Amino acid sequence: MTIDYSASLEGIDWAALIASLAADRFDNGRTARQMESSFRNSYRCVIARDGTTIVGTGRALSDGVCNAYIVDVWTQSAYRRRGIGRRVVDMLCQALPGQHVYLFTDDRRDFYAACGFVPRAVGMQRVVGEWLKNDSKR
């Protein structure tokens, strides 16, 4: 198995990616257009492919100075425990030197701890308006 890692978003079939995420129970309700916009507006993205099949993703949001947030880290279930997610996270972090990098996880604390992350006491959230309903034209 040879997995290729890239920051390029060219050639991605966003509808197929959404279908893969949904089949793997990692879908948060974005449309293909919203998913593409999310990735294209990110500071850094990493896509893992086995041939033409996307088997892993991750992206970082950052101010480019001191604060960053890692989101959408996913490895297709059939490819887990092979170092793919770790490599995606490492590649994202390499693009964020000197920055405080934060993430949120419900169920993979062990994985992120192995990647060097430490728990924080408080995480909070707020959805403004209705989830995924906005005027984004991108």
PyMOL commands that set and color helices and strands:
alter all, ss='L'
color gray80, all
select helices_A, chain A and resi 14-23+32-40+77-79+84-94+109-114
alter helices_A, ss='H'
color red, helices_A
select strands_A, chain A and resi 4-6+44-50+53-62+67-75+100-103
alter strands_A, ss='S'
color yellow, strands_A
deselect
rebuild
show_as cartoon
